[in-house]
Amino acid sequence: MKPIDPVRRGLTAALLLACLSPLAFAQDGAAPATTAASAPQAGKPNVVILATGGTIAGAGASTVNSASYSAAKVAVDKLIIGLPELQTVANVRGEQVFQIASESFTNDNLLVLARRVAALARQADVAGIVVTHGTDTLEETAYFLNLVVPTDKPIVVVGSMRPGTALSADGALNLLDAVTVAASADAKGKGVLVTMNDEIQSGRDTAKLVNIKTEAFKSQWGPLGMVVEGRSYWFRAPAKRHTTSSEFSIDRITTLPVVEIVYGYGSVPRAQVDAVAATPGLAAIVHAGTGNGSVADRVVPALQAARAKGIAVIRSSRVPAGFVLRNAEQPDDKYDWVVAHDLNPQKARILAMVALTRTRDSRELQRIFWEY
Ligand code: DAS
């Protein structure tokens, strides 16, 4: 790969800034679907980038704005034009699915995105799929796709912690790495992946553990591999069920059940749980407990009351590492509760929603939390 010409790179940044015309993005997040295709080169794999917004499509007023900027501004075809190295790896085209900051994602966004990913994965000419996404809820989307898209083709979710207009922006290399992995046959069958900061992370395991550095995404079980200078290096494979080994499929999901999270902390009032338990149509409560999923003694009756109304109770933990042990801090067998294993509360909510599309039986739910 030829040395990067700082002038060209500066032009690229200028191009990105110039892209911020009113036409480059929609005001309401419902960006028009656009497709930017370069002339396909024979022998190169075809990779589709589904863009949803986030910092990787963000822009700041100046190069020193690495943390204060606007997310979800640059359209996918501008991202592709601004990174010509992509075409050395694969035939790349883009679709603008949404243009939103990911903290504003909804269940409907998850369903629309997963349906598009699954549809593209069924196309014989598509080798792999990249989803550009805000980092705030990237881990939730990556896990959702891991559970419901029945394909062994590489699906790589990618974001960035700095906008493309900032000094030492991380989005360009993260995106190039994502396309590299999505185009790699050795990435097949490894579940949904996340490429950030030179690492290949499991979409199931990884979470945003640092909210202001480029080394933001970690898994307590470690990365699956690395991407270095256009090559992927693998060191382990996922142990839990995913994609083609999943019993769930987006083709059989029309809507997602209502699952909410309550958060444990010193002096937490019972009223918090009672209020959430009154949510119309609530199917499950995820309790983000202290320590190993501990529940304050004044909150236990509130969760028992919710359970008595048929609401599933799932014990997770606010502690980012470890896993919740069944029947340790609480008598889960006696209370008919479920433990979230090593899943953080937000991922436990994703799995609970998917699992509840098939069963309300708490023993079946527990099996699913052990296996996924
Ligand atoms: N607001 C954040 C989001 O869209 C920006 C980012 O980190 O991507 O998730």
Residues whose N, C-alpha, C, O or C-beta is under 5 A from the ligand:
A	BS01	DAS	G54 T55 I56 A71 I100 A101 S102 E103 H133 G134 T135 D136 T137 G159 S160
